[in-house]
Amino acid sequence: MATNNAALDEAKLPFWKRSHYLDRMNLRDLVFAYFQHYTIIAYMALAVAGFAVFAWNPTGLWRALAIVAAAAAVYPLVWHLLHQYILHGQWPYKFKWLAGTWKRIHYDHHQDPNHLEVLFGALHTTVPTIFIATAPVGALIAPEGARIGGAALAFSIGILTTCYYEFMHCIQHLAFKPKWKWVQHMKQRHNEHHYVDEDGNFGITNYFWDHVLGTYYEKKDRPGRSPTVFNLGYTEEVAKKYPWVKDLSGGIASDHPRRRAIANAKKLAAEAKAPTEEQILAHAAEAVGMDTEA
């Protein structure tokens, strides 16, 4: 069958050439995959580089502690604002030059929330954003003559915070119930963001700013499913005027990703061609150790 052949072909690919789906993985699988992902390896390298710059141009202990605290504190607010007003904004897809980036960094994730390769952000978008959000904070707190070191320290803290966010984000998409209550709460709120209503619960690991800005909710508060929870408002009607995301995606899907996966599998199975007579003979010959050309 075509589906079986496709699975076998995929299994032969190098680890990161394959597709990985978090709802088919356990925690051990995730840890193995997480630390092998090139994005996480790049983040770790950047964090080490930042700490090296800080060691070369240190700020002093108390300033350093203040920078660490400030960078860690500003991160959840910056993430919330980016998530709500840019990633869920109704404007990025209206620009041809920006549509592909928006599709890659968030639209694809809502179309298929459990696809690991899509979940991690693209380095060319995440790294500059982390730098802009954190480095100025470190530079402002650092004393004169240690601005570079302060900026580098804040950037490294931002990178490590991103690694934590990404790991917890992955956990929220694993098909298991966490033991710790706080992780259960985090996972439940994030799943509501993906499967109930996308217009809320924007904080992946920290919902403080959702409470402050009025975007926090629980399923009981919004009993009906948002019709745009999987396409972020990029509908067929919108695509008529702004077609670039649709063209790049090969269409628009608005139903549950699992239903789409089942439908695609059935379609592939239905389209699979029956084996030819030559293929049947070749398979039979192989089974009994014969040569069909003899």
C-alpha positions in Angstrom: 0.0 0.0 0.0 1.1 3.6 -0.7 0.7 4.6 3.0 3.0 1.7 4.1 5.6 2.5 1.5 5.5 6.2 2.5 6.0 5.2 6.2 9.0 3.0 5.3 10.5 5.7 3.1 10.2 8.2 6.0 11.8 5.8 8.4 14.9 5.6 6.2 15.4 9.4 6.4 17.9 11.0 8.8 16.3 11.9 12.2 15.5 15.5 11.4 14.4 14.8 7.9 11.4 12.9 9.3 8.2 14.3 10.6 7.6 14.0 14.4 4.2 14.4 16.0 4.0 15.1 19.7 0.7 13.3 20.3 2.5 10.1 19.2 5.5 10.7 21.6 6.1 10.1 25.3 8.2 12.3 27.6 11.3 10.3 26.9 10.9 10.6 23.1 10.5 14.3 23.6 13.6 14.8 25.6 15.6 12.8 23.0 14.1 14.8 20.1 14.3 18.2 21.9 18.0 18.2 22.6 18.8 16.9 19.1 16.8 19.7 17.3 19.1 22.1 15.5 17.1 25.0 16.9 17.7 24.1 20.5 21.4 23.4 19.7 21.7 26.8 18.2 20.0 28.4 21.2 22.4 26.7 23.6 25.4 27.9 21.5 24.1 31.4 21.5 23.5 31.4 25.3 27.1 30.2 25.9 28.4 32.9 23.6 26.4 35.5 25.5 27.8 34.3 28.8 31.3 34.4 27.3 30.8 38.0 26.3 29.5 38.8 29.8 32.5 37.2 31.4 34.7 39.4 29.1 32.8 42.5 30.0 31.2 41.9 33.5 28.8 44.2 35.3 29.3 43.2 38.9 27.2 40.8 40.9 24.2 42.9 41.9 23.8 44.5 38.5 24.0 41.0 37.0 21.3 39.7 39.3 19.1 42.7 38.4 19.7 42.0 34.7 18.7 38.4 35.1 15.6 39.3 37.0 14.6 42.0 34.6 15.1 39.9 31.5 13.2 37.0 32.9 10.4 39.4 34.0 10.0 41.2 30.7 9.9 38.1 28.6 6.3 36.9 29.4 4.9 40.4 28.6 6.8 40.6 25.3 5.7 37.1 24.4 2.1 37.8 25.2 2.0 41.0 23.1 3.8 39.4 20.2 1.5 36.4 20.3 -1.7 38.4 20.6 -1.1 41.3 18.2 1.3 39.9 15.6 1.0 36.1 15.5 -2.8 36.4 15.9 -3.0 39.7 14.1 -5.3 40.0 11.1 -2.8 41.9 9.1 0.5 39.9 8.4 -1.2 37.8 5.7 -2.3 41.0 3.9 1.3 41.6 2.7 2.8 39.3 0.2 6.3 39.7 1.5 5.2 38.8 5.1 2.6 36.1 4.4 5.1 33.3 4.1 6.7 34.2 7.4 3.4 34.5 9.3 2.4 31.1 7.8 5.6 29.5 9.0 5.8 30.9 12.5 2.2 30.5 13.6 -0.5 29.7 11.0 1.0 26.3 10.3 1.2 25.6 14.1 -2.6 26.2 14.5 -3.3 24.1 11.4 -1.3 21.2 12.9 -0.6 21.9 16.6 1.2 18.6 17.3 3.8 18.8 14.5 7.1 19.2 16.2 9.0 20.6 13.2 6.5 23.4 12.9 6.2 24.1 16.7 9.7 25.4 17.0 10.1 28.9 15.7 12.4 29.7 12.8 15.7 31.0 14.0 15.8 34.0 11.6 12.6 35.3 13.3 13.1 34.2 16.9 16.7 35.2 17.6 16.4 38.9 16.5 13.2 39.2 18.4 14.8 37.8 21.6 17.7 40.2 21.2 15.5 43.2 20.7 13.3 42.3 23.7 16.1 41.6 26.2 19.5 43.2 25.2 18.4 46.8 25.7 17.2 45.9 29.2 20.6 44.6 30.1 22.4 47.5 28.6 20.3 50.0 30.5 20.9 48.3 33.9 24.6 47.7 33.3 27.0 50.4 34.5 29.0 52.6 32.1 31.7 50.5 30.5 29.9 47.2 30.9 26.9 47.9 28.6 27.9 45.2 26.1 28.3 42.6 28.8 25.0 43.6 30.3 23.2 43.3 27.0 24.9 39.9 26.3 23.8 38.6 29.7 20.2 39.7 29.2 20.2 38.1 25.7 21.5 34.8 27.1 18.7 34.8 29.8 16.2 35.5 27.0 17.5 32.6 25.0 17.4 30.2 28.0 13.9 31.3 28.8 12.9 30.6 25.2 14.3 27.1 25.6 12.2 26.6 28.7 9.1 27.9 26.9 9.7 25.6 23.9 10.1 22.6 26.1 7.0 23.3 28.1 5.2 24.1 24.9 6.1 20.6 23.6 4.9 19.0 26.8 1.5 20.7 26.4 1.1 18.8 23.1 2.1 15.4 24.3 -0.7 12.9 24.7 -0.4 12.4 28.4 -1.6 14.0 31.7 1.2 15.6 33.7 1.5 14.6 37.4 2.1 18.2 38.6 -1.0 20.4 39.0 0.6 23.5 37.7 1.7 21.7 34.5 -1.8 20.3 34.2 -3.2 23.8 34.5 -0.8 25.2 31.9 -1.5 22.4 29.5 -5.3 22.7 29.8 -5.2 26.5 29.2 -3.0 26.1 26.1 -5.1 23.3 24.7 -8.1 25.6 25.0 -6.2 28.2 23.0 -5.7 25.6 20.2 -9.0 23.7 20.3 -11.6 26.0 21.8 -10.9 29.7 21.1 -7.7 31.1 19.8 -8.5 34.6 21.0 -7.2 34.1 24.6 -4.8 32.2 26.8 -1.8 33.7 24.9 0.8 32.9 27.6 2.3 29.5 27.0 3.8 29.0 30.4 2.7 32.1 32.2 -0.9 33.4 32.2 -0.3 36.4 34.4 -0.6 38.9 31.6 -3.7 37.1 30.3 -5.3 37.8 33.7 -4.1 41.5 33.6 -5.2 42.1 30.0 -8.5 40.2 30.1 -7.6 37.4 27.7 -7.6 34.6 30.3 -10.4 32.1 30.1 -11.4 28.5 30.9 -13.5 26.2 28.7 -16.6 26.7 30.8 -16.4 30.5 30.1 -16.5 29.8 26.3 -18.5 26.6 25.7 -18.6 26.9 21.9 -15.7 26.3 19.6 -14.4 29.2 17.6 -14.9 28.7 13.9 -11.5 30.1 13.3 -9.5 28.3 15.9 -7.5 26.3 13.3 -7.1 29.0 10.6 -6.7 32.1 12.8 -9.3 34.0 10.8 -7.7 33.3 7.4 -10.8 32.0 5.7 -11.7 31.2 2.1 -13.4 34.6 1.9 -10.2 36.4 3.2 -8.1 34.3 0.8 -9.9 35.7 -2.2 -8.4 39.1 -1.5 -5.1 37.9 0.1 -4.3 34.6 -1.6 -0.6 34.2 -0.7 -1.0 31.9 2.4 -3.5 29.7 0.6 -1.2 29.4 -2.4 1.7 28.4 -0.1 -0.5 26.0 1.9 -2.2 24.3 -1.0 -5.6 25.3 0.4 -7.3 26.2 3.7 -8.4 23.8 6.4 -10.8 24.7 9.1 -11.6 21.3 10.7 -9.8 19.4 13.4 -6.2 18.3 12.4 -6.8 14.7 13.5 -9.9 14.5 11.2 -7.8 15.9 8.4 -5.1 13.3 9.0 -7.6 10.4 9.0 -9.2 11.8 5.8 -5.8 12.1 4.1 -4.9 8.6 5.1 -8.1 7.2 3.7 -7.6 9.2 0.5 -4.1 7.8 0.1 -5.3 4.3 0.7 -8.1 4.7 -1.9 -5.7 6.1 -4.4 -3.1 3.4 -3.9 -2.7 1.3 -7.1 -3.0 -2.4 -6.9 0.3 -4.2 -7.5 1.1 -5.2 -11.1 1.5 -8.8 -12.1 5.3 -8.3 -12.4 5.4 -6.9 -8.8 3.4 -9.9 -7.5 5.7 -12.4 -9.3 8.8 -10.6 -8.1 7.6 -10.6 -4.5 6.7 -14.3 -4.7 10.1 -15.1 -6.2 11.9 -13.2 -3.4 9.9 -15.1 -0.8 11.0 -18.5 -2.1 14.5 -17.4 -3.1 14.0 -17.7 -6.9 15.0 -15.4 -9.7 12.1 -14.4 -12.0 14.3 -14.1 -15.0 15.5 -17.7 -14.7 
